[in-house]
Amino acid sequence: MILDKGIVSDDMGMILANTSDGRLIFILPYNGYTLVGTTDDMQELDENPRVAKEDIEFLKSELKRIFGDNFSFDDKIKSAFAGLRPLLLNEAVEQSKYEEKVKSLKSKDLCRNHVIETAPSGLVSLLGGKWTSYRVMGEECVDSIIKTH
């Protein structure tokens, strides 16, 4: 969710770790506004992901726990967006080969690390990772390309 500026100061952010369902919520200054969200919500693959009304309500209810019941978010919400991030299965899940185990996973059970693979054809693939580590991922990927080509 993108909220009005001023929920947090321009030089700080917050992470709410003690939420009702255990997901992390971040509150960050972002291009003159405030970015509020979570990155830990399992979704079906969709060509055009949309923000679920339940997700907005979840974020608002969690923020009210911090800022109080009288704080109104509805007039401060400027926009909302959703995206999908492919996460890698960890080795234990891959080796189990139990489809039911994979179906029952929560996104917090999946690996946040990134992997760089080079195919015999020379194609370099960067898989997984996080928004917060994109610079390291990019640097390692370029280093891999330089080393192998």
Steps between C-alpha positions, in 0.01 A plus 500: 500500500617854432391743771542873552838625610551535873410159638875458560771763467700528177810352659359189668291194444329246721453125493208355692597148599229421753194480273187295557598237241879516529572679171742792501368843402729778388430875512746702292535851357466467123525781241323751720239252625490209745525142376325242718492133423592143553694267275384176649165405354464186286313564174389305199690585184311774317598702196357817660535476879263724693490613859237303689258699713590264786865605475410869528277426801777292659752784461255759634412289805866437578585868463215593733663280764803732476341839429171452689138435403427869437764530228323495163689345211225513238560865411878447497511207254622630163538168318584136542686250286583133499770296337625147498846385597609150408657328799724197482414175671762400752687170462298315765175571315652418160635170623173399667315496165172496692257717308273538804788637705568761233131596485486551877802731514469859611714756319702556820621138463662572163856613438568875463853446368590543137673253271698568183502216249687479172358258243724304262385742229646790699164641609534653847191492719453694824236328713327596824629777723349803669432861413736606777794305355459588131833686480696206640310265269580717199868528593533124551320431172727736302807349671377154398451610140848656483657189655330250266501696173 
